[in-house]
Amino acid sequence: MSPVVLGIDTSATVCAGLARGGEVLASGVVDDTRAHAEQLMPLVRRVAAQAGLDGLAGVDAIAVGVGPGPFTGLRVGVVAASVLAEALGLPIRGVCSLDVLAHQGVAAGLVSGEFVVASDARRKEWYWARYGADGRRLDGPFVTAPDELPDLPRVGPVTSTPLDLDAGVLASIAAGLPEAGLEPLYLRRPDAEVPTARKSTLVPPRLAPRRIR
């Protein structure tokens, strides 16, 4: 029997799904983009129940989208998937989240010829990559202003051809996608950083009042 794969992606919304072979068993999403840590594991338990599993006991492998995506939300999914894999003794595979969206776009017949997959990078920028007609990535991923994208058809959450990632599909196709490792694809520095230089705590000298003659 084909292995059961748990798919997790938090590059945008919170997504989890299960697949056996090429068949999606269950898939779910939480649209709150600011509650990744609170929502992910309850969602994983819900999709496991929908798939008829007793918790995660029936899962054989884990696949996780490693972005690109904003720092905090993306990190939650990658870390959670890595911890689960370690705790359950399961193999884990990281894939580019845009590659999953590209596959979905081709499977849904939304594109023909070369195209671009794009998602929200905030700061008025998009994450994007360029793909061939078969959904194979040709270039990227990048983060730029939207007007810097190639003049090609576009699919993805922020485009005029909207498409949201399905973690059940991610689980079903991860083995056939390029290995992306488990290092999150931030593509730029996080918004909050540890200061590299200490601020001075010295009190500046008080100036004597100037006498007016």
C-alpha positions as CSV (number, residue, x, y, z in Angstrom):
1,M,0.0,0.0,0.0
2,S,1.2,3.5,-0.8
3,P,2.5,5.6,2.1
4,V,0.4,8.2,3.8
5,V,2.0,11.6,3.6
6,L,1.2,14.6,5.8
7,G,1.5,17.9,4.0
8,I,2.0,21.2,5.8
9,D,2.4,24.7,4.5
10,T,2.3,28.1,6.3
11,S,3.9,30.3,3.6
12,A,0.7,32.3,3.4
13,T,-2.4,30.8,5.2
14,V,-2.2,27.8,7.5
15,C,-2.6,24.6,5.4
16,A,-2.5,20.9,6.2
17,G,-3.5,17.8,4.2
18,L,-3.0,14.1,3.8
19,A,-2.5,12.0,0.7
20,R,-1.9,8.3,-0.1
21,G,-0.1,7.9,-3.4
22,G,-1.6,10.4,-5.8
23,E,-5.0,10.5,-3.9
24,V,-5.8,13.4,-1.6
25,L,-7.4,12.0,1.5
26,A,-8.2,15.3,3.4
27,S,-7.2,18.9,3.2
28,G,-7.9,22.0,5.3
29,V,-7.0,25.6,5.6
30,V,-7.2,28.4,8.2
31,D,-7.3,31.8,6.5
32,D,-6.0,33.8,9.5
33,T,-2.5,34.8,8.4
34,R,-1.5,35.9,11.9
35,A,-2.3,32.8,13.9
36,H,-0.1,30.2,12.5
37,A,1.3,28.9,15.8
38,E,-2.1,28.6,17.4
39,Q,-4.0,27.1,14.4
40,L,-1.6,24.6,12.8
41,M,-1.6,21.6,15.1
42,P,-5.4,21.7,15.7
43,L,-5.8,21.7,11.9
44,V,-3.4,18.8,11.5
45,R,-5.5,16.8,14.0
46,R,-8.7,17.8,12.1
47,V,-7.5,16.6,8.7
48,A,-6.2,13.4,10.3
49,A,-9.7,12.7,11.7
50,Q,-11.2,13.5,8.3
51,A,-8.9,11.0,6.7
52,G,-10.0,8.3,9.2
53,L,-6.6,8.2,11.0
54,D,-6.1,7.6,14.7
55,G,-4.1,10.8,15.3
56,L,-0.9,10.7,13.4
57,A,-0.2,7.0,14.0
58,G,-1.0,6.2,10.4
59,V,1.3,8.8,8.8
60,D,4.4,7.4,7.0
61,A,6.1,10.6,5.8
62,I,5.9,14.4,6.0
63,A,6.2,17.0,3.3
64,V,6.4,20.7,4.1
65,G,6.4,23.9,2.0
66,V,9.5,26.0,2.7
67,G,8.2,29.1,1.1
68,P,9.0,31.7,0.0
69,G,7.0,33.4,2.7
70,P,7.1,36.0,5.5
71,F,9.5,35.1,8.3
72,T,7.3,34.3,11.3
73,G,4.5,32.3,9.6
74,L,6.8,30.3,7.4
75,R,9.0,29.4,10.3
76,V,6.1,28.0,12.2
77,G,5.3,25.4,9.5
78,V,8.8,24.3,8.8
79,V,9.7,23.9,12.5
80,A,6.5,22.1,13.3
81,A,7.0,19.7,10.4
82,S,10.6,19.1,11.5
83,V,9.7,18.4,15.1
84,L,6.9,16.0,14.1
85,A,9.2,14.1,11.8
86,E,11.8,13.8,14.6
87,A,9.3,12.8,17.2
88,L,7.6,10.2,15.0
89,G,10.7,9.0,13.3
90,L,9.4,9.8,9.9
91,P,11.2,11.0,6.7
92,I,10.6,14.6,5.7
93,R,10.9,16.5,2.5
94,G,10.9,20.2,1.9
95,V,9.5,21.7,-1.3
96,C,9.1,25.2,-2.8
97,S,5.5,26.3,-2.1
98,L,5.3,28.1,-5.5
99,D,6.1,24.7,-7.2
100,V,2.9,23.3,-5.6
101,L,0.8,26.2,-6.9
102,A,2.4,25.8,-10.4
103,H,1.3,22.1,-10.4
104,Q,-2.2,23.1,-9.3
105,G,-2.4,25.8,-12.0
106,V,-1.4,23.3,-14.8
107,A,-3.7,20.6,-13.4
108,A,-6.7,23.0,-13.4
109,G,-6.0,24.1,-16.9
110,L,-5.5,27.7,-15.8
111,V,-2.3,28.2,-17.9
112,S,-0.7,27.2,-21.2
113,G,2.8,28.0,-22.2
114,E,5.2,29.7,-19.8
115,F,3.6,31.4,-16.8
116,V,4.4,33.0,-13.4
117,V,3.3,32.0,-9.9
118,A,3.1,34.9,-7.5
119,S,2.2,35.3,-3.8
120,D,2.1,38.2,-1.3
121,A,5.4,39.2,0.1
122,R,4.0,42.3,1.9
123,R,5.8,45.6,1.7
124,K,4.1,46.1,-1.7
125,E,6.2,43.2,-3.1
126,W,5.5,39.7,-4.5
127,Y,7.3,36.4,-4.2
128,W,7.4,34.8,-7.7
129,A,8.9,32.2,-10.0
130,R,8.7,31.5,-13.7
131,Y,7.4,28.1,-14.9
132,G,7.2,26.1,-18.2
133,A,3.9,24.8,-19.6
134,D,4.5,21.5,-17.7
135,G,4.8,23.3,-14.4
136,R,8.5,22.9,-14.1
137,R,10.3,25.8,-12.5
138,L,12.5,27.7,-14.9
139,D,13.7,30.6,-12.8
140,G,13.4,31.9,-9.2
141,P,12.0,32.3,-6.7
142,F,12.4,36.0,-6.3
143,V,11.0,38.9,-4.3
144,T,10.3,42.1,-6.2
145,A,7.8,44.8,-6.9
146,P,4.9,43.4,-9.0
147,D,5.8,45.6,-12.0
148,E,9.2,43.8,-12.2
149,L,7.6,40.4,-13.1
150,P,7.9,39.0,-16.6
151,D,5.1,39.8,-19.0
152,L,3.5,36.4,-18.7
153,P,0.2,34.9,-17.5
154,R,0.1,34.9,-13.7
155,V,-1.5,32.6,-11.2
156,G,-1.5,32.7,-7.4
157,P,-3.2,34.2,-4.4
158,V,-2.5,37.8,-5.4
159,T,-3.1,37.6,-9.1
160,S,-6.1,38.1,-11.4
161,T,-6.2,34.3,-11.6
162,P,-6.5,33.5,-7.9
163,L,-5.1,30.2,-6.7
164,D,-4.6,29.1,-3.1
165,L,-2.2,26.3,-2.1
166,D,-3.8,22.9,-1.2
167,A,-1.7,21.0,1.3
168,G,-3.4,17.7,0.3
169,V,-2.0,18.3,-3.2
170,L,1.3,19.2,-1.7
171,A,1.3,15.8,0.1
172,S,0.3,13.9,-3.1
173,I,3.0,15.4,-5.3
174,A,5.9,16.2,-3.0
175,A,7.9,13.1,-3.9
176,G,8.0,14.3,-7.6
177,L,8.9,17.9,-6.9
178,P,12.5,19.2,-6.6
179,E,14.0,18.8,-3.1
180,A,14.2,22.2,-1.5
181,G,15.7,21.2,1.8
182,L,14.4,22.4,5.2
183,E,15.8,25.9,5.2
184,P,12.9,28.4,4.9
185,L,13.0,30.6,1.8
186,Y,12.7,34.0,3.3
187,L,14.5,35.7,0.4
188,R,15.0,38.8,2.5
189,R,15.9,39.8,6.1
190,P,13.2,39.5,8.7
191,D,11.3,42.7,9.8
192,A,12.5,42.4,13.4
193,E,16.2,41.9,13.9
194,V,18.5,41.8,16.9
195,P,20.5,45.0,17.0
196,T,24.1,44.6,16.1
197,A,25.4,47.6,18.0
198,R,24.7,48.6,21.6
199,K,23.0,51.9,22.2
200,S,24.9,54.3,24.4
201,T,23.7,54.7,28.0
202,L,25.9,57.6,28.8
203,V,24.1,60.7,29.9
204,P,25.2,63.7,27.7
205,P,26.8,66.5,29.7
206,R,24.6,69.3,30.7
207,L,25.5,72.6,29.2
208,A,25.8,75.7,31.4
209,P,23.3,78.3,30.6
210,R,24.7,81.0,28.4
211,R,24.7,84.4,30.0
212,I,23.1,87.2,28.1
213,R,25.0,90.5,28.4
